[in-house]
């Protein structure tokens, strides 16, 4: 009987080895491609429109990142003197120009603004982006710069990667008065898996695991240690406002729902019908502006 089953058994073992080899090769390829796209953006967003295009005065600031990487920011003073400021943090493969023109325009009348180009984005230096690990530490340097410019109450607004960074920053810095987080991911895995699915990868959850692991190797840091879900509870008792597009298929609204559930202090979740990723402001501009101004009026006081 043993002689009769030896052939099928060997075949089964051979097929298993072949399948494992194929899966390993597939995940290695996906990890290579995905991690490169994640931490080494191919193109920098270089928008030519400065705040002057909106008729605003501004100053271009050189900021040294926490580890010495040269960063660039715009400081935009409010039309009338105030000691209240909002730090603006953009998303992956975006720049300070996008967040200034799209969201800063709602706040300029009442608050001083500092829009920071994240490392390896826009005008800033650096070869790698780390989706929050280095960025939250760089943002802390930007907060110090705002204080040196005379700002006494400071909030942070972030979009996508910038929203994840904003949550980590506020957890690290008790002097940040509040957080507005638009289209935040709760974990890096949950930011990668939907995009892998959209691009047609098989086994997107396994692919995401492999991509994040390889990205951590490239960055020489444990990138998931900066996941917002690990930090969001520490924002309390300061206010947190989470915004997400209901049709966001890149970073699903479930990410903000989990952050909202995990937060301990005063928090609000606004899921905007019909909006995609980082597009709530375009879908509902009047409601967005009204909620944004009301939030900062309470968190910072009127500018």
C-alpha positions as CSV (number, residue, x, y, z in Angstrom):
1,X,0.0,0.0,0.0
2,X,2.9,2.3,0.9
3,X,4.4,1.7,-2.5
4,X,1.1,2.8,-4.2
5,X,0.9,6.1,-2.3
6,X,4.5,7.1,-2.7
7,X,4.0,8.6,-6.2
8,X,1.0,10.9,-5.3
9,X,2.7,11.9,-2.0
10,X,5.8,13.0,-3.9
11,X,3.7,14.9,-6.3
12,X,1.8,16.6,-3.5
13,X,5.1,17.6,-1.9
14,X,6.4,18.8,-5.2
15,X,3.3,20.9,-5.8
16,X,3.5,22.3,-2.3
17,X,7.1,23.3,-2.8
18,X,6.4,24.9,-6.2
19,X,3.4,26.8,-4.7
20,X,5.5,28.1,-1.8
21,X,8.3,29.1,-4.2
22,X,5.9,30.9,-6.4
23,X,4.2,32.7,-3.4
24,X,7.6,33.7,-2.1
25,X,8.8,35.0,-5.4
26,X,5.5,36.9,-5.9
27,X,5.6,38.5,-2.5
28,X,9.2,39.5,-2.9
29,X,8.4,41.2,-6.2
30,X,5.4,42.9,-4.8
31,X,7.4,44.0,-1.7
32,X,10.1,45.5,-3.9
33,X,7.8,47.4,-6.2
34,X,5.4,48.5,-3.5
35,X,8.1,49.6,-1.0
36,X,9.9,51.7,-3.6
37,X,6.6,53.5,-4.4
38,X,5.9,54.0,-0.7
39,X,9.2,55.4,0.6
40,X,10.8,56.6,-2.6
41,X,8.2,58.7,-4.4
42,X,9.1,58.8,-8.1
43,X,8.1,62.4,-8.7
44,X,8.1,65.4,-6.4
45,X,5.0,67.6,-6.5
46,X,6.4,71.0,-7.3
47,X,3.6,73.5,-7.5
48,X,4.5,76.9,-8.8
49,X,1.7,78.7,-7.1
50,X,3.0,80.3,-3.9
51,X,0.8,82.1,-1.3
52,X,1.4,85.2,-3.4
53,X,-1.0,83.8,-6.0
54,X,-3.7,84.2,-3.3
55,X,-2.6,87.7,-2.6
56,X,-1.0,86.7,0.7
57,X,2.3,87.9,2.3
58,X,4.5,84.9,3.1
59,X,8.1,84.0,4.1
60,X,10.0,81.0,2.8
61,X,11.7,79.3,5.7
62,X,14.5,76.9,5.9
63,X,13.8,74.3,8.6
64,X,16.3,71.7,9.8
65,X,14.6,68.3,10.3
66,X,15.1,66.5,13.6
67,X,18.0,64.5,12.1
68,X,19.4,67.4,10.0
69,X,17.6,66.8,6.8
70,X,16.9,70.3,5.2
71,X,13.2,71.1,5.0
72,X,11.4,74.1,3.4
73,X,8.2,75.7,4.7
74,X,6.0,78.8,4.0
75,X,5.1,81.0,6.9
76,X,1.9,83.0,6.1
77,X,1.0,85.6,8.7
78,X,-2.7,86.4,9.2
79,X,-3.9,89.8,7.9
80,X,-4.0,91.1,11.4
81,X,-1.7,90.3,14.3
82,X,-2.4,87.1,16.3
83,X,-0.5,84.6,18.4
84,X,-2.6,81.6,17.1
85,X,-1.2,79.4,14.4
86,X,-2.0,76.2,12.5
87,X,0.7,73.9,11.1
88,X,-0.4,72.4,7.7
89,X,0.9,69.0,6.7
90,X,0.3,67.6,3.2
91,X,-0.2,64.0,1.9
92,X,2.0,61.5,0.2
93,X,3.4,62.7,-3.2
94,X,1.8,66.1,-2.5
95,X,3.3,69.4,-1.2
96,X,2.9,72.4,1.0
97,X,1.3,74.2,-2.0
98,X,-1.7,71.8,-2.2
99,X,-2.6,72.0,1.5
100,X,-2.1,75.8,1.5
101,X,-4.3,76.5,-1.5
102,X,-7.0,73.9,-0.7
103,X,-7.3,74.1,3.1
104,X,-5.2,77.0,4.3
105,X,-7.5,79.4,2.4
106,X,-10.2,78.7,5.0
107,X,-7.9,79.6,7.9
108,X,-5.8,82.5,6.6
109,X,-8.1,85.2,7.8
110,X,-7.8,84.2,11.5
111,X,-4.6,82.4,12.0
112,X,-0.9,82.4,11.1
113,X,-0.1,79.4,8.9
114,X,3.0,77.3,8.5
115,X,2.9,74.9,5.6
116,X,5.8,72.3,5.7
117,X,7.1,70.3,2.8
118,X,7.7,66.8,4.2
119,X,11.1,65.2,3.6
120,X,11.5,63.9,0.0
121,X,8.6,66.1,-1.0
122,X,8.4,69.5,-2.7
123,X,11.4,71.7,-2.0
124,X,12.6,69.7,1.0
125,X,15.6,67.4,1.0
126,X,15.8,63.7,1.9
127,X,15.7,60.6,-0.2
128,X,13.1,58.6,1.8
129,X,9.6,59.3,3.2
130,X,8.6,57.2,6.2
131,X,4.8,57.9,6.4
132,X,5.0,59.4,9.9
133,X,8.1,57.9,11.6
134,X,10.5,60.8,10.8
135,X,7.7,63.2,9.8
136,X,6.1,63.5,13.2
137,X,9.6,64.4,14.6
138,X,10.1,66.9,11.8
139,X,6.7,68.4,12.6
140,X,7.8,68.9,16.2
141,X,10.7,71.0,14.9
142,X,8.1,73.1,12.9
143,X,6.1,73.6,16.1
144,X,9.2,74.9,17.8
145,X,9.7,77.3,14.9
146,X,6.2,78.6,15.2
147,X,6.8,79.2,18.9
148,X,10.0,81.1,18.1
149,X,7.9,83.3,15.8
150,X,5.7,84.3,18.7
151,X,2.8,81.9,18.4
152,X,1.4,80.9,21.8
153,X,-1.4,78.5,20.8
154,X,-0.8,76.1,17.9
155,X,-2.9,73.5,16.2
156,X,-2.1,71.0,13.5
157,X,-4.0,70.1,10.3
158,X,-3.0,67.2,8.2
159,X,-4.3,65.4,5.1
160,X,-3.7,61.6,4.4
161,X,-0.1,61.0,5.3
162,X,-0.1,64.5,6.9
163,X,-3.1,63.5,9.0
164,X,-1.3,60.4,10.3
165,X,1.7,62.6,11.1
166,X,-0.5,65.2,12.8
167,X,-1.9,62.5,15.2
168,X,1.6,61.3,16.0
169,X,2.8,64.8,16.6
170,X,0.0,65.7,19.0
171,X,0.7,62.5,20.9
172,X,4.3,63.6,21.3
173,X,3.6,67.2,22.0
174,X,1.1,68.2,24.7
175,X,1.5,71.8,23.6
176,X,-0.4,71.1,20.4
177,X,-3.9,72.4,21.1
178,X,-5.9,70.3,18.7
179,X,-5.8,68.1,15.6
180,X,-7.8,68.2,12.3
181,X,-7.1,64.9,10.5
182,X,-8.5,64.5,7.0
183,X,-8.3,61.1,5.3
184,X,-6.0,59.5,7.9
185,X,-4.9,55.9,7.8
186,X,-5.0,54.1,11.1
187,X,-2.1,51.8,10.3
188,X,0.4,51.6,7.4
189,X,-0.9,48.2,6.6
190,X,-4.4,49.5,6.1
191,X,-3.0,52.3,3.9
192,X,-1.2,49.8,1.6
193,X,-3.7,46.9,1.4
194,X,-6.5,48.8,-0.3
195,X,-4.1,50.3,-2.9
196,X,-2.7,46.8,-3.6
197,X,-6.3,45.6,-4.1
198,X,-7.1,48.6,-6.5
199,X,-4.0,47.7,-8.5
200,X,-5.1,44.1,-9.0
201,X,-2.6,42.4,-6.7
202,X,-3.5,38.9,-5.5
203,X,-3.6,38.4,-1.7
204,X,-3.5,42.2,-1.0
205,X,-3.3,41.8,2.8
206,X,-0.2,39.6,2.4
207,X,1.2,42.0,-0.1
208,X,0.7,44.9,2.3
209,X,2.5,43.0,5.0
210,X,5.4,42.3,2.7
211,X,5.5,45.9,1.4
212,X,5.5,47.4,4.9
213,X,8.2,45.0,6.1
214,X,10.4,45.8,3.1
215,X,9.8,49.6,3.5
216,X,10.9,49.4,7.1
217,X,14.1,47.7,6.0
218,X,14.7,50.5,3.4
219,X,14.0,53.2,6.0
220,X,16.0,51.4,8.7
221,X,13.1,52.1,11.1
222,X,10.1,50.1,12.4
223,X,7.5,52.1,10.4
224,X,4.4,50.5,12.0
225,X,5.6,51.8,15.4
226,X,4.4,55.2,14.2
227,X,0.9,54.0,13.2
228,X,-1.7,56.5,14.3
229,X,-3.8,53.9,16.0
230,X,-1.0,53.5,18.6
231,X,-0.9,57.2,19.3
232,X,-4.4,58.6,19.0
233,X,-5.4,57.9,22.6
234,X,-2.6,60.2,23.8
235,X,-4.2,63.2,22.2
236,X,-6.8,63.4,25.0
237,X,-8.0,65.7,26.5
238,X,-7.3,67.9,23.5
239,X,-9.9,67.8,20.6
240,X,-9.6,65.7,17.5
241,X,-11.6,66.1,14.4
242,X,-11.6,63.3,11.9
243,X,-12.8,63.8,8.3
244,X,-13.2,61.1,5.7
245,X,-14.7,60.7,2.3
246,X,-17.4,58.0,2.2
247,X,-16.2,56.9,-1.2
248,X,-12.5,56.8,-0.4
249,X,-11.2,53.5,-1.8
250,X,-7.6,54.2,-1.2
251,X,-7.8,54.8,2.6
252,X,-11.3,53.5,3.5
253,X,-13.4,55.5,6.0
254,X,-13.1,52.5,8.3
255,X,-9.6,53.8,9.2
256,X,-11.1,57.0,10.7
257,X,-13.8,55.0,12.3
258,X,-11.3,52.9,14.1
259,X,-9.3,56.0,15.1
260,X,-12.5,57.6,16.4
261,X,-13.2,54.5,18.5
262,X,-9.7,54.3,19.9
263,X,-9.4,58.0,20.8
264,X,-10.1,58.9,24.5
265,X,-10.8,62.6,24.5
266,X,-13.3,64.9,22.7
267,X,-13.5,63.8,19.1
268,X,-15.7,64.1,16.1
269,X,-16.0,61.9,13.0
270,X,-17.5,63.4,9.8
271,X,-17.9,61.0,6.9
272,X,-18.7,63.1,3.8
273,X,-21.1,61.5,1.3
274,X,-19.8,61.3,-2.3
275,X,-16.2,62.3,-1.4
276,X,-13.2,60.3,-2.4
277,X,-9.7,60.3,-0.9
278,X,-8.7,63.8,0.4
279,X,-11.7,65.2,-1.5
280,X,-14.2,66.2,1.2
281,X,-13.3,69.9,0.8
282,X,-14.1,69.7,-2.9
283,X,-17.3,67.8,-2.4
284,X,-18.7,70.0,0.4
285,X,-16.7,73.2,0.5
286,X,-19.1,75.4,2.5
287,X,-19.7,72.7,5.1
288,X,-16.0,72.0,5.3
289,X,-15.1,75.6,5.8
290,X,-17.8,76.1,8.4
291,X,-16.8,73.0,10.4
292,X,-13.1,73.8,10.1
293,X,-13.5,77.4,11.4
294,X,-15.8,76.3,14.2
295,X,-13.3,73.6,15.3
296,X,-10.3,76.0,15.4
297,X,-12.4,78.7,17.0
298,X,-13.0,76.4,19.9
299,X,-9.5,74.7,20.0
300,X,-7.5,77.9,19.6
301,X,-9.8,80.7,20.2
302,X,-10.7,83.3,17.5
303,X,-7.5,84.5,15.8
